[in-house]
């Protein structure tokens, strides 16, 4: 008669356990959020120089015939002119046609640091822009142009900081290498060639910093404080191609299933069955550290990541976007090919997806899963591995402390947490030689500002640019 009480008590007990965990899931004792700190770095000097660099259209293409080689050479020489103290003090080596390495000798060469950026940009057409994309115009409190955010800004900030410190007679504790590539956007070979050059010189990087995370107000749903996200690892990248076959013919007399129809089924199936959710170490630490500062009802969720995993998986899969990308391998179809004529049935139709792979998986496991889901004789699956996932870097030693102290001095209002960078950077090559590879763009920006990367009206505020320079000055003084 009372058997119904058993499941009821079990549910109530489980709910009570979740509540108990949530009550104990609080910010650390003594935590006090600081206010933003004013930055005394002048805005215009770095803004003017960045504007000049944005005027040089260093657009990278996979087809070398489309590129303007003179623009890349012009950019390299313009750096020499804009930053004369770096040019005079730091030995410059050009690697290939697009690699630039400046060696800033310190008091020691035992623990060298590498500060990275890339100066190539994606194409931009003037249509749709408020300001011309290669104008470098300073207006309305911003520097406008392709590359303002991705990522000539970090290059300019590192160079401006180094130039100013050299002018003051500063000598770093350890050697610093300023490494700038010109083909990151097309996954080119320059960054790897530059690392090879460093290895030939006997350089073992003790600290590496590249573009990546930033200071964001919306790092996680429900978070009430800004968070400085430092990428300690990054996802891998592969191109998955699914090809469907069928008999060709006239479109006026189609069979029940065409090659395109079979392909559509395959694409839909992969979208309906996403990769399983998995908490990688950086993401789990982010959720556990930052989740303590979340408002209701989100704090109980972060307090119970394990028990609520099925619900979190369902919610993230339906929502998509940034949070979903942190929690699972993603597969986004971006390219289609079929018949060259509307009235001709193709014998082959294909779709290619960009697959971003979580650490712990690889391109081979991606292919195996796709084959399991699409087990049909009229479907062919091929994969092109571009970059395997990078292992997470260390967060509990001196290199991490140096970086987080510099972040805290510029953004004292922000929590600092590791996270998984969902895109690919040139720094992935360094993960095989260093356990201290970090991805942080030293930039406070909103979701709307992040959306400007590779889009129309890319621009960076003068205040954000000055704060970026301040960060590099502090970081360099600690390296």
BAPA-934678 format. One record per residue (C-alpha): residue number from 1; residue in one letter; chain; x, y, z. Coordinates in pm, whole numbers, always signed. Each point is the difference from the previous one (the first is absolute). Layout:
BEGIN
NODE     i   aa   ch       px       py       pz
NODE   NUM    a    A        X        Y        Z
...
This chain:
BEGIN
NODE     i   aa   ch       px       py       pz
NODE     1    x    A       +0       +0       +0
NODE     2    x    A     +283     +238      +85
NODE     3    x    A     +241     -108     -273
NODE     4    x    A      -54     +335     -175
NODE     5    x    A     +182     +165     +291
NODE     6    x    A     +328     -163      -99
NODE     7    x    A      +50     +187     -330
NODE     8    x    A     -139     +318     +158
NODE     9    x    A     +249      -15     +284
NODE    10    x    A     +278      -78     -246
NODE    11    x    A      -88     +308     -207
NODE    12    x    A      -24     +220     +310
NODE    13    x    A     +331     -136     +127
NODE    14    x    A     +172      +66     -331
NODE    15    x    A     -143     +352      -12
NODE    16    x    A     +114      +64     +356
NODE    17    x    A     +347     -122      -84
NODE    18    x    A      +16     +238     -298
NODE    19    x    A     -114     +290     +220
NODE    20    x    A     +258      -88     +266
NODE    21    x    A     +278       +5     -260
NODE    22    x    A     -127     +333     -135
NODE    23    x    A       -7     +160     +347
NODE    24    x    A     +363      -96      +55
NODE    25    x    A      +96     +121     -347
NODE    26    x    A      +92     +359      +88
NODE    27    x    A     +276     +247      -91
NODE    28    x    A     +320      -40     +204
NODE    29    x    A       +7     +165     +341
NODE    30    x    A     +133     +353      -16
NODE    31    x    A      -80      +48     -368
NODE    32    x    A      -62     +363      -76
NODE    33    x    A      -54     +126     -351
NODE    34    x    A     +213     +304      -81
NODE    35    x    A     -101     +284     -224
NODE    36    x    A     +155      +68     -341
NODE    37    x    A     +341     +164      +20
NODE    38    x    A      +68     +312     -209
NODE    39    x    A     +271      -46     -262
NODE    40    x    A     +252     +280      -35
NODE    41    x    A     +135     -111     -337
NODE    42    x    A      -74     +268     -261
NODE    43    x    A     -248     -117     -262
NODE    44    x    A     +105     +179     -316
NODE    45    x    A     +362     -110      -62
NODE    46    x    A      -84     -370      -28
NODE    47    x    A     -329      +78     -178
NODE    48    x    A     +176     +200     -271
NODE    49    x    A     +256     -274      -59
NODE    50    x    A     -262     -272       -9
NODE    51    x    A     -194     +210     -250
NODE    52    x    A     +304       +7     -227
NODE    53    x    A      +41     -377      +25
NODE    54    x    A     -368      -54      -82
NODE    55    x    A      +44     +196     -322
NODE    56    x    A     +233     -271     -129
NODE    57    x    A     -228     -267     -149
NODE    58    x    A     +185     -315     +104
NODE    59    x    A     -281     -228     -116
NODE    60    x    A      +84     -370       +6
NODE    61    x    A     -132     -237     -267
NODE    62    x    A      +51     -371      -47
NODE    63    x    A      +77      +77     -365
NODE    64    x    A     +333     +190       +3
NODE    65    x    A      -88     +159     -334
NODE    66    x    A     -271     +203     +174
NODE    67    x    A     +233     +145     +262
NODE    68    x    A     +180     +332      -14
NODE    69    x    A     +355      -94      +98
NODE    70    x    A      +99     +367       +3
NODE    71    x    A     -251      +69     +279
NODE    72    x    A     +165     -255     +229
NODE    73    x    A     +347     +136      -76
NODE    74    x    A     -127     +353      +59
NODE    75    x    A     -145     -102     +337
NODE    76    x    A     +332     -151     +111
NODE    77    x    A     +192     +314      -83
NODE    78    x    A     -266     +228     +146
NODE    79    x    A      +45     -172     +336
NODE    80    x    A     +366      +98      -10
NODE    81    x    A      -91     +364      -54
NODE    82    x    A     -287      +20     +250
NODE    83    x    A     +196     -161     +283
NODE    84    x    A     +356     +130      -33
NODE    85    x    A     +120     -106     +346
NODE    86    x    A     -100     -360      -65
NODE    87    x    A     +165      +17     -341
NODE    88    x    A     +323     +133     +154
NODE    89    x    A      +15     -227     +306
NODE    90    x    A     -153     -328     -118
NODE    91    x    A     +155     -224     -264
NODE    92    x    A     -254      -69     -275
NODE    93    x    A      -19     -321     -199
NODE    94    x    A     -244      -50     -286
NODE    95    x    A     -117     -358      -36
NODE    96    x    A     -123      -77     -349
NODE    97    x    A     -205     +274     -160
NODE    98    x    A     -231      +72     +292
NODE    99    x    A     +167      -85     +329
NODE   100    x    A     +149     +269     +226
NODE   101    x    A     +204      -75     +312
NODE   102    x    A     +144     +270     +226
NODE   103    x    A     +243     -118     +270
NODE   104    x    A       +8     +230     +299
NODE   105    x    A     +301     -109     +205
NODE   106    x    A      -57      -13     +375
NODE   107    x    A     +228      -55     +296
NODE   108    x    A      -41     -376      -48
NODE   109    x    A      -83     -242     -279
NODE   110    x    A     -106     -283     +232
NODE   111    x    A     -378      +62       -2
NODE   112    x    A      -83     +179     -327
NODE   113    x    A     -351     +126      -70
NODE   114    x    A     -180      +11     -334
NODE   115    x    A     -264     +268      -66
NODE   116    x    A     -194      -88     -314
NODE   117    x    A     -243     +159     -242
NODE   118    x    A      -86      -13     -368
NODE   119    x    A      -32     +288     -241
NODE   120    x    A     -185     -164     -287
NODE   121    x    A     -374      +65      -24
NODE   122    x    A     -302     -147     -174
NODE   123    x    A     -142     +172     -309
NODE   124    x    A     -236     +296      +34
NODE   125    x    A     -218     +177     -254
NODE   126    x    A      -90     +366      +51
NODE   127    x    A     -371      -71      -38
NODE   128    x    A     -166      -25     +340
NODE   129    x    A     +270     +193     +188
NODE   130    x    A      -60     +336     +166
NODE   131    x    A     +367      +86      -52
NODE   132    x    A     +214     -148     -279
NODE   133    x    A     +148     -329     +125
NODE   134    x    A     +360     +101      -68
NODE   135    x    A      -24     +364      +99
NODE   136    x    A     +139      -35     +354
NODE   137    x    A     -221     +296      +82
NODE   138    x    A      -23     +128     +357
NODE   139    x    A     -354     +116      +64
NODE   140    x    A     -272      -17     +266
NODE   141    x    A     +245     -134     +256
NODE   142    x    A     +113     -296     -214
NODE   143    x    A     +269     -104     -243
NODE   144    x    A     -181     -150     -301
NODE   145    x    A     +124     -263     -240
NODE   146    x    A      +47     -365      -84
NODE   147    x    A     +240     -142     +255
NODE   148    x    A      -81     +250     +273
NODE   149    x    A     -117     -290     +219
NODE   150    x    A     +150     -300     -180
NODE   151    x    A     +272      +70      +78
NODE   152    x    A     +225     +289      -95
NODE   153    x    A     -107     +154     +330
NODE   154    x    A     +200     -250     +207
NODE   155    x    A     +300      +43     -228
NODE   156    x    A      -18     +379      +36
NODE   157    x    A      -43      -23     +377
NODE   158    x    A     +298     -231      +45
NODE   159    x    A     +219     +212     -226
NODE   160    x    A     -111     +328     +160
NODE   161    x    A      +68     -138     +348
NODE   162    x    A     +342     -132     -101
NODE   163    x    A      +95     +320     -182
NODE   164    x    A      -91     +216     +298
NODE   165    x    A     +180     -219     +252
NODE   166    x    A     +314      -14     -212
NODE   167    x    A       -7     +380      -27
NODE   168    x    A       -1      +12     +383
NODE   169    x    A     +307     -226      +17
NODE   170    x    A     -190     -304     +123
NODE   171    x    A     +159     -343      -48
NODE   172    x    A     -221     -307      +56
NODE   173    x    A     +100     -270     +245
NODE   174    x    A      -11     -265     -272
NODE   175    x    A      +28      +13     -378
NODE   176    x    A     -326      +93     -172
NODE   177    x    A      -86     -103     -355
NODE   178    x    A     -264     +199     -187
NODE   179    x    A     -130     -242     -264
NODE   180    x    A     -245     +116     -267
NODE   181    x    A     -130     -218     -282
NODE   182    x    A     -175     +102     -319
NODE   183    x    A     -212     -304      -88
NODE   184    x    A     -188     -104     +314
NODE   185    x    A     -341      +56     -159
NODE   186    x    A      +73     -266     -263
NODE   187    x    A     +173     -241     +241
NODE   188    x    A     +325      +69     -179
NODE   189    x    A     +348     -140      +73
NODE   190    x    A     +168     +314     +133
NODE   191    x    A      -63      -45     +373
NODE   192    x    A     +136     -354       -6
NODE   193    x    A     +302     +118     -199
NODE   194    x    A      +64     +272     +259
NODE   195    x    A      -14     -256     +280
NODE   196    x    A     +246     -215     -192
NODE   197    x    A     +232     +300      -25
NODE   198    x    A      -21      +56     +375
NODE   199    x    A      +81     -364      +64
NODE   200    x    A     +300      +20     -232
NODE   201    x    A     +126     +290     +212
NODE   202    x    A      -43     -210     +315
NODE   203    x    A     -295     +200     +131
NODE   204    x    A     -229     -196     +235
NODE   205    x    A     -303     +226      +66
NODE   206    x    A      -90      +24     +368
NODE   207    x    A     -302     +219      -69
NODE   208    x    A     -210      +48     -315
NODE   209    x    A     -288     +245      -48
NODE   210    x    A     -221      +27     -307
NODE   211    x    A     -345     +133      -82
NODE   212    x    A     -295     -171     +164
NODE   213    x    A     -233      +80     +286
NODE   214    x    A      -80     +340     +143
NODE   215    x    A     -183     +174     +279
NODE   216    x    A     -370      -59      -57
NODE   217    x    A     -314      +81     +199
NODE   218    x    A     -184     -312     -114
NODE   219    x    A     +250     -285      +29
NODE   220    x    A     -271     -232     +134
NODE   221    x    A     -378      +28      +28
NODE   222    x    A      -98     +163     +328
NODE   223    x    A     +345     +136      +80
NODE   224    x    A      -15     +330     +187
NODE   225    x    A     +364     +111      -32
NODE   226    x    A     +230      +42     -300
NODE   227    x    A     +240     -285      -62
NODE   228    x    A     +348       +2     -154
NODE   229    x    A      +12     -318     -208
NODE   230    x    A     +348     -134      -65
NODE   231    x    A      +12     -281     -253
NODE   232    x    A     +218     -280     +136
NODE   233    x    A      -83     -230     -292
NODE   234    x    A     -179      +11     -331
NODE   235    x    A     -223     -224     -205
NODE   236    x    A     +120     -187     -304
NODE   237    x    A     -126      +59     -354
NODE   238    x    A      -92     -245     -272
NODE   239    x    A     -204      +13     -321
NODE   240    x    A     -254     -281      -26
NODE   241    x    A     -138      -68     -349
NODE   242    x    A     -307     -216      -59
NODE   243    x    A      -70     -106     -359
NODE   244    x    A     -324     -163     -114
NODE   245    x    A      -22     -196     -326
NODE   246    x    A     -293      -80     -227
NODE   247    x    A      -77      -63     -367
NODE   248    x    A      +24     +314     -212
NODE   249    x    A     -280     +103     -233
NODE   250    x    A     -254     +262     -101
NODE   251    x    A     -167     +198     +276
NODE   252    x    A     -337      -44     -175
NODE   253    x    A       +6     -371      +86
NODE   254    x    A     +155      -23     +346
NODE   255    x    A      +28     -317     +208
NODE   256    x    A     -150       -9     +344
NODE   257    x    A     +331     +100     +161
NODE   258    x    A     +260     +216     -174
NODE   259    x    A     +361      +43     +103
NODE   260    x    A      -91     +340     +145
NODE   261    x    A     -289     -151     +194
NODE   262    x    A     +223     -269     +146
NODE   263    x    A     +257     +264      +88
NODE   264    x    A     -266     +210     +173
NODE   265    x    A      -90     -301     +214
NODE   266    x    A     +365      -40     +102
NODE   267    x    A      +44     +367      +87
NODE   268    x    A     -321       +1     +201
NODE   269    x    A      +98     -316     +189
NODE   270    x    A     +336     +141     +106
NODE   271    x    A     -170     +321     +116
NODE   272    x    A     -267     -189     +194
NODE   273    x    A     +256     -219     +179
NODE   274    x    A     +267     +236     +134
NODE   275    x    A     +318     -122     +162
NODE   276    x    A      -42      -85     +370
NODE   277    x    A      +62     +267     +260
NODE   278    x    A     +328      -24     +187
NODE   279    x    A     +161     +223     +260
NODE   280    x    A     +362      +58      -96
NODE   281    x    A     +226     +109     +289
NODE   282    x    A      +10     +370     -101
NODE   283    x    A     -378      +22      -42
NODE   284    x    A      -73     -184     +323
NODE   285    x    A     +233     +234     +189
NODE   286    x    A     -164     +302     -166
NODE   287    x    A     -346     -115     +102
NODE   288    x    A     +105      -89     +352
NODE   289    x    A     +189     +327      +59
NODE   290    x    A     -227     +246     -179
NODE   291    x    A     -322     -190      +71
NODE   292    x    A      +30      +88     +370
NODE   293    x    A      -78     +360      -96
NODE   294    x    A     -308      -81     -206
NODE   295    x    A     -349     +111      +98
NODE   296    x    A     -299     -228      +46
NODE   297    x    A     -100     -231     -158
NODE   298    x    A     +342      -52     -157
NODE   299    x    A     +217      -48     +307
NODE   300    x    A     -165     -334      +90
NODE   301    x    A      +66     -114     -355
NODE   302    x    A     +374      +69      +23
NODE   303    x    A       +6     -160     +344
NODE   304    x    A     -137     -322     -147
NODE   305    x    A     +170      -40     -336
NODE   306    x    A      +18     -378      +33
NODE   307    x    A     -355      -81     +113
NODE   308    x    A     -156     +252     -241
NODE   309    x    A     +217      -98     -296
NODE   310    x    A     -287     -144     -211
NODE   311    x    A     -205     +319      +41
NODE   312    x    A     +302     +221      -70
NODE   313    x    A      +74     -203     -313
NODE   314    x    A     -356      +41     -126
NODE   315    x    A      -10     +373      +77
NODE   316    x    A     +341      +70     -160
NODE   317    x    A      -86     -203     -310
NODE   318    x    A     -326     +186      -54
NODE   319    x    A     +162     +338      +66
NODE   320    x    A     +317      -44     -204
NODE   321    x    A     +252     +284      -12
NODE   322    x    A     +295      +67     +229
NODE   323    x    A     -106     -209     +301
NODE   324    x    A      -76     -305     -213
NODE   325    x    A     +338      +38     -172
NODE   326    x    A     +176      -19     +338
NODE   327    x    A     -173     -324      +94
NODE   328    x    A      +15     -224     -304
NODE   329    x    A     +159      -64     -337
NODE   330    x    A     -204     +198     -253
NODE   331    x    A      -74      -73     -366
NODE   332    x    A     -116     +288     -220
NODE   333    x    A      -72      -63     -368
NODE   334    x    A     +116     +297     -204
NODE   335    x    A      +56     -117     -358
NODE   336    x    A     -216     -185     -255
NODE   337    x    A      +60     -135     -350
NODE   338    x    A     -242     -167     -240
NODE   339    x    A     -111      +26     -358
NODE   340    x    A     +134     +283     -219
NODE   341    x    A     -344      +28     -165
NODE   342    x    A     -344      +30     +159
NODE   343    x    A     -160     -258     -230
NODE   344    x    A     +272     -268      +40
NODE   345    x    A       +1     -261     +276
NODE   346    x    A     +356      -29     +134
NODE   347    x    A     +162     -338      +54
NODE   348    x    A     +182     +149     +300
NODE   349    x    A      -91     +272     +251
NODE   350    x    A     +223      +98     +290
NODE   351    x    A       -6     +215     +312
NODE   352    x    A     +301     +107     +205
NODE   353    x    A      -10      +89     +368
NODE   354    x    A     +241     +186     +224
NODE   355    x    A      +50     -225     +303
NODE   356    x    A     +142     +152     +317
NODE   357    x    A     +137     -280     +215
NODE   358    x    A      +15      -14     +379
NODE   359    x    A     +328      -99     +165
NODE   360    x    A      -15     -371      +75
NODE   361    x    A     -137      -70     -347
NODE   362    x    A     +166      +18     -341
NODE   363    x    A      -74       -3     -371
NODE   364    x    A       -2     -382       -8
NODE   365    x    A     -264      -24     +271
NODE   366    x    A     -206     +264     -185
NODE   367    x    A       +3     -212     -313
NODE   368    x    A      -91     -317     +189
NODE   369    x    A     -301     +167     +159
NODE   370    x    A     -119     +143     -331
NODE   371    x    A      +28     -346     -156
NODE   372    x    A     -208     -152     +279
NODE   373    x    A     -274     +259      -46
NODE   374    x    A       +1      -16     -380
NODE   375    x    A      +28     -372      -61
NODE   376    x    A     -128      -12     -359
NODE   377    x    A     +159     -137     -314
NODE   378    x    A      -95     +305     -206
NODE   379    x    A     +194     +236     +228
NODE   380    x    A     +375      +62       +0
NODE   381    x    A     +178     +169     +290
NODE   382    x    A     +337     +171      -17
NODE   383    x    A     +181     +215     +254
NODE   384    x    A     +286     +246      -33
NODE   385    x    A     +175      +65     +330
NODE   386    x    A     +134     +354      +20
NODE   387    x    A      +88      +23     +367
NODE   388    x    A      -43     -245     +284
NODE   389    x    A     -114     +138     +340
NODE   390    x    A     +266     +161     +218
NODE   391    x    A      +66     -136     +349
NODE   392    x    A      -83     +238     +288
NODE   393    x    A     +285     +209     +136
NODE   394    x    A      +95      +20     +366
NODE   395    x    A     -185     +241     +229
NODE   396    x    A     +161      -54     +339
NODE   397    x    A     +355     +126      -42
NODE   398    x    A     +203     +315      -51
NODE   399    x    A      -83      +62     -365
NODE   400    x    A     -374       -1      +72
NODE   401    x    A      +55     +226     +302
NODE   402    x    A     +192     +255     -208
NODE   403    x    A     -280      +13     -255
NODE   404    x    A     -284      +20     +250
NODE   405    x    A     +176     +271     +201
NODE   406    x    A      +31     +212     -313
NODE   407    x    A     -368      -56      -81
NODE   408    x    A     -103      +88     +356
NODE   409    x    A     +192     +327       -6
NODE   410    x    A     -182     +120     -311
NODE   411    x    A     -343     -159      +66
NODE   412    x    A      -33      -28     +380
NODE   413    x    A     -378      -23      -41
NODE   414    x    A      +23     -331     -185
NODE   415    x    A      +14     -360     +111
NODE   416    x    A     +285     -186     -166
NODE   417    x    A      -67     -352     -125
NODE   418    x    A     +140     -244     -256
NODE   419    x    A     -215     -109     -289
NODE   420    x    A      +11     -190     -325
NODE   421    x    A      +52     +219     -306
NODE   422    x    A     -243     -130     -264
NODE   423    x    A     +194     +117     -307
NODE   424    x    A     +351      -67     -133
NODE   425    x    A     +297     +229      +58
NODE   426    x    A     +363       -5     -105
NODE   427    x    A      +90      -84     +359
NODE   428    x    A     -118     -359      -51
NODE   429    x    A     +344      -80     -142
NODE   430    x    A     +169     +102     +326
NODE   431    x    A     -205     -243     +209
NODE   432    x    A     +238     -279      -99
NODE   433    x    A     +303     +180     +147
NODE   434    x    A     -145     +193     +296
NODE   435    x    A     -250      -58     +280
NODE   436    x    A      -57     +372      +37
NODE   437    x    A     -188     +102     -316
NODE   438    x    A     -278     +248      +70
NODE   439    x    A     -259     +171     -217
NODE   440    x    A     -116     +340     +124
NODE   441    x    A      -71     +305     -215
NODE   442    x    A      +22     +254     +286
NODE   443    x    A     -325     +153     -114
NODE   444    x    A     -324      +75     +184
NODE   445    x    A     -288      -46     -243
NODE   446    x    A     -366      -85      -19
NODE   447    x    A     -171     -270     -203
NODE   448    x    A      -96     +265     -257
NODE   449    x    A     +361     +117      -32
NODE   450    x    A     +125     -358      -36
NODE   451    x    A     -243      -44     -289
NODE   452    x    A     +188     +273     -194
NODE   453    x    A     +296     -233      -59
NODE   454    x    A       -4     -105     -367
NODE   455    x    A     -317     +211      -39
NODE   456    x    A      -93     +350     -106
NODE   457    x    A     +119     +306     +193
NODE   458    x    A     +281     -175     +185
NODE   459    x    A     +139     +253     +245
NODE   460    x    A     +164      +36     +341
NODE   461    x    A      -65     +273     +255
NODE   462    x    A     +282     +236      +92
NODE   463    x    A      -49      -82     +369
NODE   464    x    A      +25     -375      -61
NODE   465    x    A     +313      +48     -212
NODE   466    x    A     +171     +209     +269
NODE   467    x    A      -89     -259     +263
NODE   468    x    A     +148     -270     -224
NODE   469    x    A     +327     +193      -19
NODE   470    x    A       +2      +38     +379
NODE   471    x    A      -41     -374      +38
NODE   472    x    A     +298      -74     -222
NODE   473    x    A     +215     +252     +186
NODE   474    x    A      -78     -167     +332
NODE   475    x    A      +40     -352     -139
NODE   476    x    A     +336      +74     -162
NODE   477    x    A     +130     +150     +324
NODE   478    x    A      -78     -332     +174
NODE   479    x    A     +135     -246     -258
